[in-house]
């Protein structure tokens, strides 16, 4: 668990790693990278399962903007942790904005869970299907 917290949302499984900077519009929460296989999907309010982040130090700034704008995912599940992305959540907490839990998990644990299935993230780091 990188950032603890409680959250609920529908599962959105990204098919490929993504750069938040240039990949997601913080005003709408929509994947805007036209080369990404999930182009057009909204991450807002979802439990976002992503295989990884494509790094730019700007990912933390975009995550902060997503949280400030209310367009962030409810939680982020990552196959490979990304401290830069998590830093955006830490800064959001420090500034008094909302936060979302960020966990490193084996995404294979979600095999068989249909897209959009309601998941709950607990403060202990459990991922439960509702």
N, C-alpha and C positions, 0 to 999 in steps of 0.2 A: 504494500500500500504506500503510494507516494504522498497522496493527500487524502486523509480520512474524511468520511462524511456519509450521510444517508442520502439516497436518491432513488427515484423511480422513473422509468421511461421505457418506451418501446425500443427494442434492439434494432440498431442500424449497423450492419457489418460492412465496413469499407472493403472493397476488393483489392486495394493496393495502398501502399503508404502514400501519405499526402503531406505537402507543405501547406501549413495554414496561411503563410504569407503568399498571396497570389493564388491560393487554392480555395480559400473560403472567404466569402464576403461577410465581414463582421456585422454589417448593418442588417443583413437578412438571414445569416446562418446557412446560406446555400453554397454548395460546392460549385465554384465558378471556373475551375481549371478545365478548359475544354478537352484536354488530353486525359483527364482522370476518368476511369470507368464509371464512377458514381456522379459524374457531372450532372448538376441539376437537383441532386438530393439535398434535403434540408437536414442539418444536424441538430437543429434547435429542439431541446427537450428530450433528446434521445439518449439511450445508453449507447454511446458510440464505441464500437469495437474496431480498432484499427491495428493493422499489422505493424505499423511504425510510422514515425514522422520523418519527413525529409527535411533535414535540418537547415534552419536559418535561425539566427538569434532573434529574428523578428517573430518567430512563432509565439514567444511569450507575450509580445505586445498584441498580437492578434487574439490570443486567448483572453487577455485582459479586456480587450474591446468587446469580444463576444459576451463575456460575463457582464460587463457594464451595460451593454445594449439589451441584455435579456435574450440573446440569440444563441447562447452557448448550449452544448449538450448538458443533460442532467448529470452525466457521469462519463468518464473516459476509461475504457479498458484497452490497454496496449500490450501487444505481444513483446515489445522491447521498450523498456522505459525511456522516457525522454525528459531529462531534468529541465531543459529549456522550456518545454511546453508546460511542465508542472510549475515552473517559476512564475508564469503568468497568473496561475491560480493563487500562489502565495502573495503576489503583489496585490491582487484583487482583494484578498482578505485584509491585507494591511491598509488598503485604501477604504475599507468599509463596504466594498461591493460584494455581490453574491460570490459563492464558490461552488465548485463541483468536485466530487471525489475523483481521484486519478489512481488507477491500480494497474500493476503489471500482472497479467494473467496469461495462462496458456489458452489461446483462443480456441484450441481444439475442444476445450471444455464446453464450448457453445455449439459444437456439432449437434445437429438434430433440433436445435432451438430455431423455430421459424423466424424469419424477418418480421419485425414489428411486435414480437412477443413481449409482454410486459415483464420487466425485470426490476428487482429491488436490490440496491447496494446497501449493505449495512455498515455501520461505523467500525465493525470488526473486520471489514474487508470481504464479507461473503457476498456472492452473487446468487440471488434466488430468483427462480421463475415463479411468477404469480399466476 
